[in-house]
Amino acid sequence: MLSSGLVRVGGGLAAIAGGVLVIIAALIGSLALGGVSTVSAGVTTAAYTVVTLVYLLAAVLVLGGLVGLYVHQSEEAGVLGLIGFAVAFLGTAMLVGATWNQAFITPALAQAIPALFDEGVLGWLSLGFVLTYLLVSLGWLLFGVATFVARVYPRPAAVLLIIGALISFIPLSYTEILLAAAIAWLGFFTLFIGGDAPAERGEFRRSARRSGGGNGSTGE
C-alpha cells in the first residue's frame, strides 16, 4: 500500500534522524555546559541555545518516528502496544513543549530572575517537568515491552529500548543516549530491512498457520 509505504519511510527516517540528533545534543551539551558555575549562567549561553534547539528538532522527529514505528507492528503489538504508543506519544508530545520552553522561555527568565533557577524555586514548573519525563520513560518502556513480545523488530533493539527507557528518567548526563540509539535502530530496521506492510505480514502469518508453517516472525 502506498500510504503504508510512506508511513514506513517517513517514520523510519524521522526515528533515525531524531535518535541521532538526541545523541549529538547530549554529547555537545555535556561538553559545552558541564563547567558552568550556576544554572542561570549556563542557560544564557550560545551553546545552551544551540543544544536546546537541536533537542527540540529531535523531539519533533522522534514524535513523528514513533507513529511509523507503531504502524509497522500495530497488529502484532496488540493492546499493550497501543497503550505503550499512546503513553509514549503523550509523553513525547509534552517533551516537545517542555523543550520549546527550555529553548525560548528559560533563557529570558534566567536573565530577568536568575534566582528562580539558582535557588531551585521552581515549584509547579518542576512538577510539570517531572511528569513529562516520567510519561516519556513509562511510555517508551511499555512500547519496548510490546515490541519485544511482538517480534517484528530485532529483539536486541527492543531490549535496548527497554533499558534506555528505564534509565532515561535518571537526571544524569548521557542517560538519554541509549533510548535514542534504540529509537534510531528501530527506525533503521523499519526503513531498510522490515519492509512488509502490517497487513501483508498478518496475511503471511495466517497463511503460515493454515499450512502448518512457522510463526512468520521477522524480528529474530
Sequence and secondary structure as in RCSB ss.txt:
>XXXX:A:sequence
MLSSGLVRVGGGLAAIAGGVLVIIAALIGSLALGGVSTVSAGVTTAAYTVVTLVYLLAAVLVLGGLVGLYVHQSE
EAGVLGLIGFAVAFLGTAMLVGATWNQAFITPALAQAIPALFDEGVLGWLSLGFVLTYLLVSLGWLLFGVATFVA
RVYPRPAAVLLIIGALISFIPLSYTEILLAAAIAWLGFFTLFIGGDAPAERGEFRRSARRSGGGNGSTGE
>XXXX:A:secstr
 HHHHHHHHHHHHHHHHHHHHHHHHHHHHHHHHTT SSHHHHTTSHHHHHHHHHHHHHHHHHHHHHHHHHHTTHH
HHHHHHHHHHHHHHHHHHHHHHHHHIIIIIHHHHHHH THHHHT   THHHHHHHHHHHHHHHHHHHHHHHHHHH
 SS HHHHHHHHHHHHHTTS STTTTHHHHHHHHHHHHHHHHT    HHHHHHHHHHHHHHT        
